[in-house]
Amino acid sequence: MVPLLKEAGVTDPVAFMFDAMNASLSGIIIYTAVRKDVSDDLAGPIIDFRFMAVNRAAMQLLNLTENPQGNTMLTLFPGTQEHGFFEQYVQVVETGQPMRFETEYNADGVSGWYDVVVVKLYDGFVITFNDITTQKNAIQQIAQQNSLLNGVMDTSRNGIASIRAVRNASGVITDFRLETFNNALAASSGFTADEIRNQSIATIDPDVHTSGLFDQYVAVCETGQIQEVEYHYPKTGHWFSVAAARQETDRVVVTVTDITETKQTLLTLERQARHADVLVEELQKSNANLEQFAYIASHDLQEPLRKIQSFGDILIDQYAPNLGETGSDIIRRMQAASARMHSLIRDLLAYSRVASRTDAFKRVDLNSILHDVLTDLEATLHEKNGTIEADRLPTLTGEPLQLRQLFQNLLSNALKFTKPNLPPFIRITCEIKQSQALQTLAPTLTSGDYCCIVISDNGIGFDAQYSERIFQLFHRLHTRSAFAGTGIGLSIVKKVVDNHNGFIKADGFPGEGATFTVLLPTNT
């Protein structure tokens, strides 16, 4: 060795050794044992270690500002004994067996993780160490992240798994093997975790190759494109939404969501939809029959009535003396009955023609509608000396003929059910309101703006217990002798309001008049 050093121009081997130590990035310290004095020149037990040589890296790693050469280990670093390192160093010196370990040291002004190698040297040892705190922190952080990820996976209600492709000698994917998975995945499989761990997916689900799910996984592996499909798992009978994404070459992450309840609901809705289609078809047939009835009523039924009335008129005009008072009275009763029958058929026709179709809807100026209705009621208003006051009405989307029927029937009723010797007074008010402001009155309204029309009168009113029943077909609150009519008018009004997705409410009190509140959407 010495000749080699001389050839290299080294004149001081000791200085060369220290230079070599200082060139190292690892901390290097040479210790010699300090033993307890005993008699007879026997080696006493080691009670400390003295610093013989320390390189620059060691001083930096141990935060030493002065060279500790000559000092003892337990004087500068008593923590080595508290942490059990001193005993390990003694064992190396006494047995000659080197030692390597990683340890965390937090004492004597030093804090961190270190990779330590201890080798016996004469009656002492050489310790080489490196600061691995950064690596350890990174490992701990990864471990914490893995722990967090495992916690998230195991608390997730969705099944999560990592599967790896199994290829044959030709490189073709023939299966996938389950690598990692969470509790939810095991539960959804219908097996225990131990039963599916490291198993192939074909073993877990024999139908996977024929169901299209296997092809989905292969496509993800080959293209890297995320795939999602609904899958019915035969073993449990559940429906799942299965999403697959490539994590790395030949590895696929699969997320499984149980959609059984949603799928069953959708299937139920589909069955209900098919049933509804049948009902709609039956309703269309019923409407066709109703139209046929309307035709018959307007032609085949009214024609005989007209003949009865015509023959009755002839009997009264030409044969009254021969019939006598009793016969004439019978003819008059017959005429009155046929007139009522005619009114009933006319009103039934009007009711049947209030269709629910919206294809005829358009923008309608309600002022124009009201003007036409008031023109029709001029004679009645004049006869009863009545007054109708109305606010300016808006324009909305609706069916003009139906809206005219609504006003015609409401105003006709107000002019019909009046008090004796009291001229009728009818007030029509209107304002636009949002659906939120009408929830108390009509909770089922859809969102939007509504035209709130209120028609009030000073007529005979009605008992509040009949506020809903008065809209029923043929429902009458009074006898025919008191007030003429068929009991269909308000039913027509209700049907018009329903066709326009609106709302109507009747309020009244006997002797104090009636108020009808009509809500119609401005845009249907």
C-alpha positions as CSV (number, residue, x, y, z in Angstrom):
1,M,0.0,0.0,0.0
2,V,2.8,2.4,1.0
3,P,4.6,2.1,-2.4
4,L,1.3,2.8,-4.1
5,L,0.8,5.9,-2.0
6,K,4.3,7.0,-2.8
7,E,3.7,6.5,-6.5
8,A,0.6,8.6,-6.2
9,G,2.7,11.4,-4.6
10,V,1.3,10.8,-1.1
11,T,3.9,11.6,1.5
12,D,1.7,11.6,4.6
13,P,-0.6,8.5,4.8
14,V,-2.5,9.8,7.8
15,A,-3.3,13.0,6.1
16,F,-4.3,11.0,3.0
17,M,-6.7,9.0,5.2
18,F,-8.3,12.1,6.6
19,D,-8.6,13.6,3.1
20,A,-10.3,10.5,1.9
21,M,-12.7,10.5,4.8
22,N,-13.6,14.2,4.1
23,A,-14.2,13.4,0.5
24,S,-17.0,11.1,1.4
25,L,-20.6,12.4,1.4
26,S,-21.4,9.9,4.1
27,G,-20.7,10.6,7.7
28,I,-17.7,8.6,9.0
29,I,-16.5,8.4,12.6
30,I,-13.8,6.2,14.1
31,Y,-14.2,5.3,17.7
32,T,-11.9,3.5,20.1
33,A,-13.2,1.8,23.2
34,V,-12.8,3.2,26.7
35,R,-12.6,0.4,29.1
36,K,-12.8,0.2,32.9
37,D,-9.5,-0.5,34.6
38,V,-9.0,-4.0,36.0
39,S,-6.0,-5.8,37.5
40,D,-3.7,-8.3,35.9
41,D,-3.7,-6.5,32.5
42,L,-7.1,-8.0,31.7
43,A,-9.4,-6.0,29.3
44,G,-12.1,-4.4,31.3
45,P,-15.7,-3.8,30.2
46,I,-16.3,-1.0,27.7
47,I,-17.7,2.1,29.5
48,D,-17.6,4.6,26.6
49,F,-16.1,5.3,23.2
50,R,-13.6,8.0,22.3
51,F,-13.7,10.0,19.0
52,M,-10.6,9.2,17.1
53,A,-11.5,10.7,13.7
54,V,-14.5,12.5,12.3
55,N,-15.1,13.7,8.7
56,R,-16.7,16.9,7.6
57,A,-20.0,15.1,6.5
58,A,-20.4,13.6,10.0
59,M,-19.9,17.0,11.7
60,Q,-22.6,18.5,9.4
61,L,-25.0,15.6,9.9
62,L,-24.5,15.8,13.7
63,N,-24.6,19.6,13.8
64,L,-21.1,19.8,15.4
65,T,-19.3,23.1,15.2
66,E,-16.0,21.9,16.7
67,N,-14.1,18.7,16.0
68,P,-15.0,16.2,18.8
69,Q,-11.8,14.3,18.5
70,G,-10.7,13.3,22.0
71,N,-14.2,13.6,23.5
72,T,-16.3,10.6,24.4
73,M,-19.5,9.4,22.9
74,L,-21.6,9.5,26.1
75,T,-20.3,13.0,26.9
76,L,-21.5,14.5,23.6
77,F,-24.3,12.1,22.8
78,P,-25.8,10.6,26.0
79,G,-28.9,9.8,24.0
80,T,-27.1,6.8,22.4
81,Q,-27.3,5.0,25.7
82,E,-31.0,5.9,26.2
83,H,-31.9,4.7,22.7
84,G,-30.0,1.4,23.1
85,F,-27.4,2.2,20.4
86,F,-24.4,2.1,22.9
87,E,-25.1,-1.6,23.7
88,Q,-25.2,-2.4,20.0
89,Y,-21.8,-0.7,19.4
90,V,-20.3,-2.7,22.3
91,Q,-21.7,-5.9,20.8
92,V,-19.9,-5.1,17.5
93,V,-16.6,-4.5,19.2
94,E,-16.8,-7.6,21.4
95,T,-18.1,-10.0,18.7
96,G,-16.6,-8.6,15.6
97,Q,-20.0,-9.0,13.8
98,P,-20.8,-5.9,11.7
99,M,-24.2,-4.3,12.0
100,R,-26.5,-2.3,9.7
101,F,-29.8,-0.7,10.6
102,E,-32.1,2.2,9.9
103,T,-33.1,4.3,12.8
104,E,-34.7,7.5,13.9
105,Y,-32.6,9.6,16.3
106,N,-34.1,12.6,18.1
107,A,-31.7,13.7,20.9
108,D,-28.6,15.7,21.6
109,G,-29.5,18.3,19.0
110,V,-29.9,15.8,16.2
111,S,-33.2,14.9,14.6
112,G,-33.7,12.6,11.6
113,W,-33.6,9.2,10.1
114,Y,-30.3,7.5,9.4
115,D,-28.9,4.5,7.5
116,V,-26.1,3.2,9.8
117,V,-23.3,0.7,9.2
118,V,-21.1,-0.3,12.1
119,V,-17.8,-2.3,11.6
120,K,-15.2,-3.4,14.2
121,L,-11.8,-1.7,13.9
122,Y,-9.1,-2.8,16.4
123,D,-10.5,-2.1,19.8
124,G,-13.2,0.1,18.5
125,F,-15.3,0.6,15.4
126,V,-16.0,2.6,12.3
127,I,-19.5,4.0,11.9
128,T,-20.7,5.1,8.5
129,F,-24.1,6.8,8.3
130,N,-26.3,8.8,5.9
131,D,-29.3,11.0,6.4
132,I,-32.3,9.3,4.9
133,T,-34.9,11.6,6.5
134,T,-36.2,12.8,3.1
135,Q,-36.6,9.3,1.8
136,K,-38.2,8.1,5.0
137,N,-40.7,11.0,5.1
138,A,-41.5,10.2,1.5
139,I,-42.1,6.6,2.4
140,Q,-44.2,7.5,5.3
141,Q,-46.2,9.9,3.2
142,I,-46.8,7.2,0.6
143,A,-47.8,4.8,3.4
144,Q,-50.2,7.4,4.8
145,Q,-51.6,8.0,1.4
146,N,-52.0,4.3,0.9
147,S,-53.7,4.0,4.3
148,L,-56.0,6.9,3.4
149,L,-56.7,5.3,0.0
150,N,-57.4,2.0,1.5
151,G,-59.7,3.7,4.1
152,V,-61.5,5.5,1.3
153,M,-61.8,2.3,-0.7
154,D,-63.1,0.2,2.2
155,T,-65.6,2.8,3.2
156,S,-66.8,3.4,-0.4
157,R,-70.2,2.0,-1.2
158,N,-69.0,1.3,-4.8
159,G,-66.9,-1.7,-5.6
160,I,-63.3,-0.8,-6.7
161,A,-60.8,-3.3,-8.1
162,S,-57.5,-3.5,-9.9
163,I,-57.3,-6.3,-12.5
164,R,-54.3,-7.3,-14.6
165,A,-54.4,-8.8,-18.1
166,V,-53.4,-12.4,-18.6
167,R,-51.9,-13.0,-22.0
168,N,-51.1,-16.3,-23.9
169,A,-47.9,-17.1,-25.7
170,S,-49.1,-15.0,-28.7
171,G,-49.7,-12.0,-26.5
172,V,-53.5,-12.2,-26.8
173,I,-55.5,-11.4,-23.6
174,T,-57.3,-14.5,-22.5
175,D,-58.3,-13.5,-19.0
176,F,-57.8,-10.9,-16.2
177,R,-56.6,-11.6,-12.6
178,L,-57.9,-9.7,-9.6
179,E,-55.1,-8.0,-7.9
180,T,-56.6,-5.6,-5.3
181,F,-60.2,-4.8,-4.3
182,N,-62.2,-3.2,-1.6
183,N,-64.9,-4.7,0.7
184,A,-67.7,-3.4,-1.4
185,L,-66.4,-5.3,-4.5
186,A,-66.1,-8.5,-2.5
187,A,-69.7,-8.1,-1.2
188,S,-71.1,-7.4,-4.7
189,S,-69.4,-10.5,-6.1
190,G,-71.3,-12.8,-3.8
191,F,-68.1,-14.4,-2.5
192,T,-65.9,-13.8,0.5
193,A,-62.7,-11.8,0.1
194,D,-60.5,-14.9,0.5
195,E,-62.5,-16.7,-2.2
196,I,-61.8,-14.1,-4.9
197,R,-58.3,-12.9,-3.9
198,N,-55.9,-13.4,-6.9
199,Q,-58.6,-15.3,-8.8
200,S,-59.3,-14.8,-12.5
201,I,-62.4,-13.0,-13.4
202,A,-63.6,-16.0,-15.4
203,T,-63.5,-18.0,-12.3
204,I,-65.5,-15.5,-10.4
205,D,-68.0,-14.9,-13.2
206,P,-68.1,-17.7,-15.8
207,D,-70.4,-15.6,-18.0
208,V,-68.0,-12.8,-18.3
209,H,-66.7,-13.9,-21.7
210,T,-70.1,-14.2,-23.3
211,S,-71.7,-11.1,-21.6
212,G,-69.5,-8.5,-23.4
213,L,-67.9,-7.4,-20.1
214,F,-64.6,-9.2,-20.9
215,D,-64.5,-7.5,-24.3
216,Q,-65.0,-4.2,-22.6
217,Y,-61.9,-4.8,-20.4
218,V,-59.9,-5.8,-23.4
219,A,-60.8,-2.7,-25.3
220,V,-59.8,-0.5,-22.3
221,C,-56.4,-2.3,-22.2
222,E,-55.8,-2.0,-25.9
223,T,-57.1,1.6,-26.5
224,G,-56.9,3.3,-23.2
225,Q,-60.4,4.6,-23.6
226,I,-62.7,4.6,-20.6
227,Q,-65.6,2.2,-21.0
228,E,-68.9,2.1,-19.1
229,V,-71.7,-0.4,-19.4
230,E,-74.7,-1.7,-17.4
231,Y,-74.3,-5.4,-16.4
232,H,-76.7,-7.9,-15.0
233,Y,-74.7,-10.3,-12.7
234,P,-76.3,-13.7,-12.8
235,K,-74.9,-14.9,-9.4
236,T,-76.7,-12.3,-7.3
237,G,-79.3,-11.1,-9.8
238,H,-78.2,-7.5,-9.3
239,W,-77.7,-4.8,-11.9
240,F,-74.4,-2.9,-11.9
241,S,-72.9,0.1,-13.7
242,V,-69.4,-1.0,-14.5
243,A,-66.7,1.6,-15.4
244,A,-63.2,0.6,-16.5
245,A,-60.1,2.8,-17.0
246,R,-56.6,1.8,-17.9
247,Q,-54.1,2.6,-15.1
248,E,-51.0,1.3,-16.8
249,T,-50.1,-1.3,-19.4
250,D,-52.2,-4.4,-18.9
251,R,-53.7,-3.0,-15.6
252,V,-57.3,-1.8,-15.5
253,V,-59.2,-0.1,-12.6
254,V,-62.8,-1.2,-12.4
255,T,-65.5,0.7,-10.5
256,V,-68.8,-1.1,-9.8
257,T,-72.0,0.7,-8.7
258,D,-75.1,-1.3,-7.7
259,I,-78.0,0.2,-9.7
260,T,-80.4,-2.6,-9.0
261,E,-83.0,-0.3,-7.3
262,T,-82.8,2.3,-10.1
263,K,-82.9,-0.3,-12.8
264,Q,-85.9,-2.0,-11.3
265,T,-87.6,1.4,-11.1
266,L,-86.8,2.1,-14.7
267,L,-88.1,-1.3,-15.8
268,T,-91.3,-0.7,-13.8
269,L,-91.7,2.7,-15.4
270,E,-91.2,1.1,-18.8
271,R,-93.9,-1.4,-18.0
272,Q,-96.1,1.4,-16.8
273,A,-95.3,3.4,-20.0
274,R,-96.4,0.5,-22.1
275,H,-99.6,0.2,-20.1
276,A,-100.1,3.9,-20.4
277,D,-99.8,3.5,-24.2
278,V,-102.5,0.9,-24.1
279,L,-104.7,3.3,-22.0
280,V,-104.0,6.2,-24.4
281,E,-105.1,4.0,-27.3
282,E,-108.3,3.0,-25.4
283,L,-108.8,6.7,-24.6
284,Q,-108.4,7.6,-28.2
285,K,-111.0,5.0,-29.1
286,S,-113.3,6.4,-26.4
287,N,-112.8,10.0,-27.8
288,A,-113.6,8.7,-31.2
289,N,-116.8,7.1,-29.8
290,L,-117.6,10.4,-28.0
291,E,-117.2,12.3,-31.3
292,Q,-119.5,9.8,-32.9
293,F,-122.0,10.4,-30.1
294,A,-121.7,14.2,-30.6
295,Y,-122.5,13.7,-34.3
296,I,-125.5,11.5,-33.4
297,A,-126.7,14.0,-30.7
298,S,-126.3,17.0,-33.1
299,H,-128.3,15.3,-35.9
300,D,-130.2,12.1,-35.0
301,L,-131.4,13.2,-31.6
302,Q,-132.2,16.9,-32.2
303,E,-134.2,16.2,-35.3
304,P,-136.9,14.2,-33.5
305,L,-137.0,16.9,-30.8
306,R,-137.6,19.6,-33.3
307,K,-140.5,17.5,-34.8
308,I,-142.0,17.1,-31.3
309,Q,-141.8,20.8,-30.7
310,S,-143.1,21.6,-34.1
311,F,-146.1,19.2,-33.8
312,G,-146.7,20.6,-30.3
313,D,-146.8,24.1,-31.7
314,I,-149.3,22.9,-34.3
315,L,-151.5,21.2,-31.7
316,I,-151.6,24.4,-29.5
317,D,-152.2,26.7,-32.4
318,Q,-154.8,24.7,-34.4
319,Y,-156.4,22.2,-32.0
320,A,-156.3,23.9,-28.6
321,P,-160.2,24.3,-28.4
322,N,-160.6,20.6,-29.1
323,L,-158.0,19.5,-26.6
324,G,-159.5,21.4,-23.7
325,E,-157.6,22.8,-20.8
326,T,-156.2,19.4,-19.7
327,G,-155.0,18.5,-23.1
328,S,-153.4,21.9,-23.7
329,D,-151.6,21.6,-20.3
330,I,-150.2,18.2,-21.3
331,I,-149.0,19.7,-24.6
332,R,-147.3,22.6,-22.8
333,R,-145.6,20.2,-20.4
334,M,-144.4,18.1,-23.4
335,Q,-143.1,21.3,-25.0
336,A,-141.2,22.3,-21.9
337,A,-139.7,18.8,-21.5
338,S,-138.5,18.8,-25.1
339,A,-137.0,22.2,-24.6
340,R,-135.1,21.0,-21.6
341,M,-134.0,18.0,-23.5
342,H,-132.8,20.3,-26.3
343,S,-130.8,22.4,-23.8
344,L,-129.3,19.3,-22.3
345,I,-128.1,17.9,-25.7
346,R,-126.8,21.4,-26.6
347,D,-124.8,21.6,-23.3
348,L,-123.5,18.0,-23.6
349,L,-122.3,18.8,-27.1
350,A,-120.5,21.9,-25.7
351,Y,-118.9,19.9,-23.0
352,S,-117.7,17.1,-25.3
353,R,-116.2,19.6,-27.7
354,V,-113.9,21.1,-25.0
355,A,-110.9,19.0,-26.2
356,S,-107.6,18.7,-24.3
357,R,-105.5,19.2,-27.4
358,T,-102.9,22.1,-27.3
359,D,-102.0,22.2,-30.9
360,A,-104.7,24.9,-31.4
361,F,-103.3,27.1,-28.7
362,K,-102.1,30.6,-29.7
363,R,-101.7,34.0,-28.2
364,V,-105.2,35.3,-27.2
365,D,-106.2,38.8,-26.1
366,L,-108.7,38.2,-23.3
367,N,-110.1,41.7,-23.7
368,S,-111.3,40.7,-27.2
369,I,-112.8,37.5,-25.8
370,L,-114.6,39.4,-23.0
371,H,-115.9,42.0,-25.5
372,D,-117.5,39.2,-27.6
373,V,-119.1,37.6,-24.6
374,L,-120.5,40.9,-23.3
375,T,-122.0,41.5,-26.7
376,D,-123.8,38.2,-26.5
377,L,-125.1,39.0,-23.0
378,E,-126.3,42.5,-23.9
379,A,-130.0,41.5,-23.9
380,T,-129.8,39.7,-20.5
381,L,-127.9,42.7,-19.0
382,H,-130.5,45.1,-20.3
383,E,-133.4,42.9,-19.1
384,K,-131.9,42.7,-15.5
385,N,-130.5,46.2,-15.5
386,G,-127.1,44.6,-14.7
387,T,-123.6,46.0,-14.6
388,I,-120.3,44.4,-15.4
389,E,-117.0,46.2,-14.5
390,A,-113.7,44.7,-15.7
391,D,-110.0,45.5,-15.4
392,R,-107.8,45.5,-18.4
393,L,-107.0,41.8,-19.2
394,P,-103.7,40.5,-20.5
395,T,-102.8,38.4,-23.5
396,L,-102.0,34.8,-22.9
397,T,-101.5,31.5,-24.7
398,G,-104.7,29.4,-25.0
399,E,-107.5,28.1,-27.2
400,P,-109.8,31.1,-28.1
401,L,-113.1,29.1,-28.3
402,Q,-112.5,27.4,-24.9
403,L,-111.6,30.7,-23.2
404,R,-114.8,32.2,-24.6
405,Q,-116.8,29.3,-23.1
406,L,-115.1,30.0,-19.7
407,F,-116.2,33.6,-19.6
408,Q,-119.6,32.9,-21.2
409,N,-120.5,30.3,-18.5
410,L,-119.1,32.2,-15.5
411,L,-120.9,35.5,-16.5
412,S,-124.1,33.7,-17.5
413,N,-124.2,32.0,-14.1
414,A,-123.6,35.4,-12.3
415,L,-126.5,36.9,-14.3
416,K,-128.8,33.9,-13.7
417,F,-128.4,33.4,-9.9
418,T,-129.5,36.9,-8.8
419,K,-131.6,38.3,-6.0
420,P,-135.1,39.5,-6.7
421,N,-135.4,43.3,-7.2
422,L,-131.6,43.8,-7.0
423,P,-129.8,44.6,-10.2
424,P,-126.8,42.3,-10.7
425,F,-123.4,43.8,-10.3
426,I,-120.4,41.8,-11.5
427,R,-116.7,42.8,-10.9
428,I,-113.8,41.3,-12.9
429,T,-110.3,41.9,-11.6
430,C,-107.0,40.7,-13.0
431,E,-103.3,40.7,-12.1
432,I,-100.2,38.7,-13.0
433,K,-98.6,36.7,-10.2
434,Q,-95.7,34.3,-10.0
435,S,-96.5,30.7,-9.0
436,Q,-94.5,31.0,-5.8
437,A,-97.0,33.7,-4.6
438,L,-99.9,31.3,-5.3
439,Q,-98.6,28.2,-3.5
440,T,-101.0,28.6,-0.6
441,L,-104.0,28.9,-2.9
442,A,-102.8,26.3,-5.5
443,P,-99.9,24.2,-4.3
444,T,-99.8,22.0,-7.5
445,L,-99.0,24.8,-9.9
446,T,-95.9,24.5,-12.0
447,S,-93.4,27.4,-12.0
448,G,-94.1,30.4,-14.1
449,D,-96.3,33.5,-14.3
450,Y,-100.1,33.2,-14.0
451,C,-103.0,35.4,-14.9
452,C,-105.2,35.7,-11.7
453,I,-108.8,36.5,-12.8
454,V,-111.4,37.1,-10.0
455,I,-115.1,37.3,-11.0
456,S,-117.3,38.3,-8.1
457,D,-121.1,39.0,-8.0
458,N,-123.8,40.2,-5.6
459,G,-126.1,37.3,-6.3
460,I,-127.7,34.7,-4.1
461,G,-124.3,33.0,-3.3
462,F,-124.1,29.3,-2.2
463,D,-123.1,27.2,0.8
464,A,-119.3,26.8,1.1
465,Q,-119.7,23.0,1.5
466,Y,-120.6,22.9,-2.3
467,S,-117.5,24.9,-3.4
468,E,-116.0,21.8,-5.2
469,R,-119.1,19.8,-6.0
470,I,-120.6,22.6,-8.2
471,F,-118.0,21.8,-10.9
472,Q,-119.3,18.2,-11.2
473,L,-121.2,17.3,-14.3
474,F,-125.0,17.7,-13.9
475,H,-124.7,19.0,-10.3
476,R,-127.4,21.5,-9.4
477,L,-127.9,23.5,-6.2
478,H,-131.4,24.6,-7.1
479,T,-134.6,23.1,-8.6
480,R,-135.4,23.7,-12.3
481,S,-138.5,25.6,-11.2
482,A,-136.3,28.2,-9.4
483,F,-133.5,28.5,-12.0
484,A,-133.3,27.0,-15.4
485,G,-130.3,25.1,-16.6
486,T,-128.7,21.6,-17.0
487,G,-125.9,21.8,-14.5
488,I,-123.2,21.5,-17.1
489,G,-121.9,25.1,-17.4
490,L,-119.4,25.1,-14.5
491,S,-118.2,21.6,-15.6
492,I,-117.3,23.1,-18.9
493,V,-115.5,25.9,-17.1
494,K,-113.5,23.4,-15.0
495,K,-112.6,21.4,-18.1
496,V,-111.3,24.5,-19.9
497,V,-109.2,25.5,-16.9
498,D,-107.8,22.0,-16.7
499,N,-107.0,22.0,-20.4
500,H,-104.9,25.1,-19.8
501,N,-103.1,23.7,-16.8
502,G,-104.7,26.2,-14.6
503,F,-106.7,26.3,-11.4
504,I,-110.2,27.4,-10.3
505,K,-111.7,28.0,-6.9
506,A,-115.3,28.9,-6.0
507,D,-116.1,30.9,-2.8
508,G,-119.6,31.9,-1.6
509,F,-122.0,32.4,1.2
510,P,-125.8,32.2,1.0
511,G,-127.2,35.6,0.3
512,E,-123.8,37.3,-0.1
513,G,-122.8,36.5,-3.6
514,A,-120.2,34.3,-5.2
515,T,-116.5,34.7,-6.2
516,F,-114.7,32.6,-8.7
517,T,-110.8,32.7,-8.8
518,V,-109.3,31.5,-12.1
519,L,-105.5,31.0,-12.5
520,L,-104.3,30.6,-16.1
521,P,-100.6,30.4,-17.1
522,T,-99.6,33.3,-19.3
523,N,-97.6,30.8,-21.5
524,T,-98.9,27.2,-21.8
